[in-house]
C-alpha cells in the first residue's frame, strides 16, 4: 500500500505546498498534477463538481506518485466524508469548524473503528492507494489526512479546544471567510492584512504548534507562500488552477493593441445605465 507522503512530511515537521482545483475537469487536474505540488485539493464546497467527475479527477491525480489527491467537502456531515473517501481521496479538508464537537465529528467520519465510525464498503479507495481492500482497511486510519478549517472568528475563539482533538492532522485557515466573519470586508486580497486579522491568524498558528497540528493557510501566489512558510506554516495552498488560468489570459489580453468588441459593448452599456442608488 502506498503511504501518504504528505502526512509523513507534516508529522516530521516539514512543509508541504499544494494547489486548489476549482474546475470540474479530469484533464486540467491531470496537467496540474504533473507540475510538482505535494498535494492538490479538489474544492467541492464552492464548485459544481459531481461525485463521478471527482472520482475521475482523483484517479488521474493518483497516477502521479508525488502528488496526493485530496478533497474539500461541502460541509461537515458524514455522507460527504463517505463519498469522497470511498472515491479515493487521500485526505479531507473540512470547512467551517467552529467547535470541539465539530472537530470530533470530523474525526469520527474520517476514521474506521475503533478511532471512528466510518462506514466499511466500496473499492475505489483501495485502488487509489495501490492496496488490497484488506490492507486499506487496516491502514487507512494511519494514511488518510484530516484537515479542519478555522475560517470564522468563532473557530479562532475555540481554537484550543478544536486543535486538541486527537485525530486532527492539520488546520487550514481560510483568510477570506475569517475576515468576513470579523467584519473586515468581503473578497479582500490575500496579501492584505488588517491587524486584527493578522492577530487571529497568528493565534491559530501558535495554537496548532502547541497541539502538534500542522498549521496551514491559503495564499495568492509564490511570494505569499514564501512569506507563510517563513512564518511557520507547513500546509500552504498556492491559489488555484482557475486563478492562474484567468490571470495568465487576462495579463496577455491586456497587452494586445486591440480592443475586443465585447469590451466596447460593456463600456457602452455601463455609460448608458444610470448608477444604482
C-alpha positions, 0 to 999 in steps of 0.5 A: 500500500502506498503511504501518504507522503504528505502526512509523513512530511507534516508529522516530521515537521516539514512543509508541504505546498499544494494547489486548489482545483476549482474546475470540474475537469479530469484533464486540467487536474491531470496537467496540474498534477504533473507540475510538482505540488505535494498535494492538490485539493479538489474544492467541492464546497464552492464548485459544481463538481459531481461525485463521478467527475471527482472520482475521475479527477482523483484517479488521474491525480493518483497516477502521479506518485508525488502528488496526493489527491485530496478533497474539500467537502461541502460541509461537515456531515458524514455522507460527504466524508463517505463519498469522497473517501470511498472515491479515493481521496487521500485526505479531507479538508473540512470547512467551517469548524467552529467547535470541539464537537465539530472537530470530533465529528470530523474525526469520527467520519474520517476514521474506521473503528475503533478511532471512528465510525466510518462506514466499511464498503466500496473499492475505489479507495483501495485502488487509489492507494495501490492496496488490497481492500484488506490492507486499506482497511487496516491502514487507512486510519494511519494514511488518510489526512484530516484537515479542519478549517478555522475560517470564522472568528468563532473557530479562532475563539475555540481554537484550543479546544478544536486543535486538541482533538486527537485525530486532527492532522492539520488546520487550514485557515481560510483568510477570506471567510475569517475576515468576513466573519470579523467584519473586515470586508468581503473578497479582500486580497490575500496579501492584505492584512488588517491587524486584527486579522493578522492577530487571529491568524497568528493565534491559530498558528501558535495554537496548532504548534502547541497541539502538534497540528500542522498549521496551514493557510491559503495564499495568492501566489509564490511570494505569499507562500514564501512569506507563510512558510517563513512564518511557520506554516507547513500546509500552504495552498498556492491559489488555484488552477482557475486563478492562474488560468484567468490571470495568465489570459487576462495579463496577455489580453491586456497587452494586445493593441486591440480592443475586443468588441465585447469590451466596447459593448460593456463600456457602452452599456455601463455609460448608458445605465444610470448608477444604482442608488 
